[in-house]
């Protein structure tokens, strides 16, 4: 029988989340498999003792959208985005205020590299807030037995996330040696390295690109997902608190996908949070263009940037300075960047709008 381990991702950074991690670890004992815990948050000694191996990755690499504005972005309209329709326009963010993609990719690198070193053949990918019940445990055991018996290249559940072909994160069983060959050869430390490693795909899409390279994976139709893993209906618990910076907030400067001279400052808050925002865009000695306010859930606002400003930037080498302050629960996040002829391609790919 091929050797299988559990590779458990965690960011249990509070007492409540540590408690959830503990419950998950106890539930995973039903599988009777070694556990490799990979975490961006320190892990209590009690929870460490419930694992066979623990990796603490202190560098939780969360990149801002502005970290990508001066990079060559491999984005097309097929990439994952958040899109909202309001006030006669639609805004799309292919880049969000923050992305945890690099941090998660580093968890993959650390966890699966260790599993490879330890000689495991398969890694059952799990996350800290997915509890396991007896019914689901038996299904997972049967799947592991089947892929070993039939020499499958792991087990995956294809799905679509906002129309993007992807793989459900949990459960997935990856063939370790082949996956380690697919992974970046070093830990990601910058936006440039993240782009080179993943082509800016979301993690579930990136794993799907790996699955397409396999000759004999065992696949489960997504419509059967909650039949086989019934407990997950109640159980995508709680990484928890909705953080608008990772996708619920479309804000900043947007460029018309049909006419690069049309620019706007725009905010759409699709999150559950109340957000205060102040955006100033200034060119030379002109009075800054401002958009500000307190934005409750589903509130929006936009202002048009006069076209003579975009023309100065695009045709005469001027630079537009943008400072955006986002305040959530009295914590400020500042996004400061310039818009120039040298980075207009990247910004226009990452944050675009069009008139309806």
ABEGO torsion letter per residue (X at the ends): XBBBBBBBBBBBABAAAAAAAAAAAAAAAAAGBBBBBBBABBBBAAAAAABABBBBBABBBBBBAAAAAABBBBBBAABBBBBBBBGGBBBBBABBABBAAAAAAAAAAAAAAAAAAAGBABBBBBBAABBBBAAAAAAAAAAAAAAAAAGBBEBBBBBBBGGBBBBBAOBBBBBAAAAAAABBABBBABAAAAAAAAGGBBAAAAAAAAAAABABBBBBBAAAAAAABAAAAAABAAAGBBBAAAGABBBEBBBBAABAABBBBBBBBABABBBBBBBBBBBEABBBBBBBEBBBBGBBBBBBBBAAAAAAAAAAGBBBBBBBBBBBGGBBBBBBBBBBAAAAAAAAAABBBBBX
